[in-house]
Amino acid sequence: MKEYAILLNNTNCTACNTCAYRCVQEFRYHDQAGKGLFRTFVATNDDGLYHKRCMHCVDPQCVKNCPVNALTKSEYGPVLYSADTCIGCQTCVKVCPFNVPQFDEARKKIVKCSMCAQRVGKGTQPACVEACPTGALEFGEYKAIMTRAQEMAKKGKLTLYGDKEAGGTHLFVLMKGDPAAAGYPKAAKKEKPVKKAAEGTFDVPVMAALALGGLKKLTERKERIAAEKEKDKEN
């Protein structure tokens, strides 16, 4: 299955919040939006724009820590949420390095972007991407989007956020200046985790480790057998 990501170029964003309005229409959560609970929303300050939306982490802490598996990591990128399974414990709110999940006190559920999984599953791009009037949002295959983001950052001397933060995400943000000054959380940067290989297969580092381990054991076994034979001869 293809893996997807979103590229957000803040230098093209006008903070019109068309993405937010279209998102509310798509999921019909007008009551929650009226209380300031959005799946995506653009906030502005003197140092830039901050898009509050799920980063869809490669290795999401919310998924790891949810006690009832209400949050799951899909093979194609998005971190999905099941309101029916959720017990309202707010563990995800506490552990998210990007402060994304918002808790609806009235419904005892959280509000979080799903990257429009219902659209992506049908081959359609997310509603926010489709509605953006300036092209600040792009959607595509993960590796292509990541490469494009890295190249644009280098060429335009822009800051790339989401590439290594919290081990990498499926939302790449390009902007001028310091993301933290604009409002983005200071998530620790670390290398992306190595994906588990499919059953019955191994990636190159794992194969190398197994090979070296096997050779070492084989050598030790040969040496032990040779020593035992010499001992038998002496006896």
N, C-alpha and C positions, 0 to 999 in steps of 0.2 A: 504494500500500500504506500502511496506517496505521502511524504511528510511536508507539511506546509508552515509558512511563517508570514508575518506582516512586517513591512518596512514603513516606519513613520519618519518622514523628513520634516522636522520641525521648522526648517528654514522656509518651507513652503506653506506652513500652517498660518492661518489668519485668526485662529481662535473663534471661528464663527459658530462652533459647536453643532454644525450640521450633522456630524457623526453621532453626537449624543441624542439629538432629536430623532434621527432616523432609527437609532437603536431602540429608543422607547417605543416607537411605532411598530418596529419588527416584533418585539417581545411583549408589547402591551402592558408595560409595568408603570403606567401613569401615576398610580397612587404612591408607589415607592419613590419615583422620580420627584414627586411633589414634596417628599420629605427629605430630598437631597441625596437619595440613594440611587446612584447611576452605575450601569455596567461600564460606561465610558464617559468621560467628561474632561473638558479642557479648562484648566485654571491658568490665569495669567498673573504675573507680577513684574516688577521692574527688571528682573534678571532673565526673563524668558517665559516659555510656555511649559506647562506640565500636563501631560495626558494621563489621567488616572484610569488605568485599565489593567486587566490581568496580563502579566508578562508571559504566561504559559511556559513556566520553567522546564528545562530539560530534565531536571531532577527535583521536582516540587516537594517542598517541605509540608505543604498542606496535605498532600496525598499520603506522605509517609506517616503523618501524625494523626490523621482522622481516625477516630476509634471505631467508626461504623462503615468505613469505605464509601462515604457519601461523595468523596472526591476521587476521581480516577484520572490517570494519565493515558490519553489515547495514543495509538500508534502513529496517527497522522499529525500530532502536534498539540492540540488544545488540551487544557486541563478541564475536565467535565465535572459538573455538579448535579447531584440528584437531590432535589428538595424533598422528595418522598422518603428518602433514606436518612436525611439529616435530622439530628436530634437537638440541634441548636446549642451545642456545648461551647461553640466559639473557639475551639482549639485552633482552627485554621486562621482565625483573625489574629491570634497571638503569635503564631509561628511564621507567618508569611513575611519574608524579608523585604517585600515591597509594599506592605500595608494595604493590600488590595481588597480582600473580602470585607464587605460592609454588613453589619448585622441589623436586620429589621426586627426591632423589638416587638412590634405588633404581631408579626407572623412567626417569629422565632426561627427565621431562616436567614441565609446570607444572600447577598446580591453580588454577582460576579460574571464577567464576560465569559462566553463559551466559544469565542471565535466563530459564532454563527455555525455551529456544527451541523445544524439542519440544512443549511445552504451548501456548505462545503461538501457534504455527503452527496448532494445532487449535482456537484460540479459547478456551483455558483459561488462567486466571491462573497465575503462578509458584507453585510448591509452598510457598515460604516465606510468601507473601502469604496463600494459602489456609489455612495452618496457624496463623498468628499469632492467639493467643487474646484479645488486647487491641485489635486493630484498629490497631496501630501502623504496619502496612504497608498501603499502598493501591497499586493498579495500574490504569492506564488510558492513554488517549491522551496523548501527550506534551504538547501545548499545554494541554490541560485540567488535567493534573497540575501543570504549571509554574505556571499561573495560580492554581490552588488553593494551591500551596505559597507563592507570593508573597503572596496575600491572608491566609493563616493567619499568616505571619510578621509582617505589618504589624499585624493585629488582635491577636495574642497577644504582640506585642513579642518575637518569637523570632528567633534567628539562623538564616539560611537558608544552608546549605552545599551546593555542587554546582551552583548557578545560574550562577556565572561562573568558578569555580575551573577552571583549565586550559582555559578557553574554553567551559565548560559541559559538563554531563553528563546522563545519563538516569536519575540517581538524585538526588532532592532530599531533603536531610536537614534537619529542623526540630529545634531544640534551644534550651535556655536556656544562656546563657554562651558561653564561647570554645570552638569546636570543637577547636582545637589542644590545649587543656588536657584535653579528654576523650580525646584520642588521634588525632584526625583530622590527616593531614599538611597542612602549610602550602603548598598548591599556589597558585601565582601566579594572581591574578584577571585575566582579560582577556575582551574581548567575543567572543561566539560568531562563528565564521567564517561568511562568507556562503556559502550552499550554491550549488553550480554549477547553473545552470539546465539544464533538459532540452535535448537537442540541437535546434537550430533556434530556440530561444527565449532571451530575455535578461530578467534582472530589471530593475527600473526604473533603479537607478544605472548599470548597464552600458549600457542604452539611451540614457540621458542623456549619458553620456560619449561614446558613439559618435556621437550626434547633434551634439554640440558639436564633436567632432573633424572630422566630415564638413562641417559648416558652415564651419569655419575653412579647411579645404582648398579648399572650393568658392570662398570669398571670395578666397583667395590665387590660385587659378587664374584667376578673372575679372580680377583686378588685373594678373596677368602677361600675359594675352591682350590686355587693353586697352593696356598699355604697349608690347607688341610691335606693335600696329596703329598707334599713334602714331609709333613709330620708323620703320615702313614708309612712313607718309605724309611724314615729314621727308626720307626718302631719295628 
